[in-house]
Structures are given as structure tokens and as C-alpha cells.
Amino acid sequence: MTTVTAPQIRTGEALGLTEAVYALLPTTGSVEVQRDTPGREHLEHEHPTPETLLIVDGAITFWWRDAAGERQEAPARRGDRLLLPAGTRHGSVAGDQGCVYIIALEYVA
């Protein structure tokens, strides 16, 4: 398993929805497909498990709180993966065309 101590965005190959689901689908378990309309905001929240988000279409800006509590932000586009450690305070806002992404409750680098 990949160890990540701070949020990371990794640029990768653009995948279609089916390929993206299979890329993040665990041997046993599930993934979530999320569609955000243009400008859709997810307010600050956190999860007890690590997450990987793989952007399938559109763009989104993610933000998170670093160890000092300061807000950091980065854009993500088709093919990018966001790796979030468990307990990271974070949020997002979808781009002008909206965004479709896959969420896995583990690291899939």
C-alpha cells in the first residue's frame, strides 16, 4: 500500500469512466462515482480513511488544511489523482464545465 503523509495531486493518463472505475476498484469492495455540476462546492470535511480521487472528466479545485492549519489549494484535471491521508480537512469546487470523478477509500497511486 502507498504511504502518503500529506495530500498530493499526481498527473496521470486520462481514462474513460469504465477504465477509471477498474483502475480504482479494489479486489473486494467498491468505489463511488461522483458528478459535480459547474461550481458545485463541497464544504470543509474529513474522512477517517485515506482516499484517492481520479478525475474522469472536467476540472475541480481541491483545497485542504496543512499541518499548520493553513489552507492549500490545487487544480486537478482529467487523468489527475488526488491522494488524501485519513483525517485531512478538505473541500472542493467544480470547474466551469463541472467534474466527474471516482472515489476510492484507499490509496491507488
C-alpha angles and dihedrals in degrees: 000000000000116000116217122177099180132026114278135187113209120194113226148157118305110247133191119242096265093047091046092052091051092045091060101028110114122225088256119016141037147274130217125236111213127192118191121191118228110295093007108159128206107202122226112296141139140218130217092228133056115262139205119201118193116195111225100174138000126006139282137186114226124197132186142174115255124215090279091051093251119142115247122185138190136173121237128197139184110317095019122124125208115207113199122186117225113275096023112147105228147150140177146207123211120235129248093280095041124240140257118200143161122234123205122185093226138046115283106173 
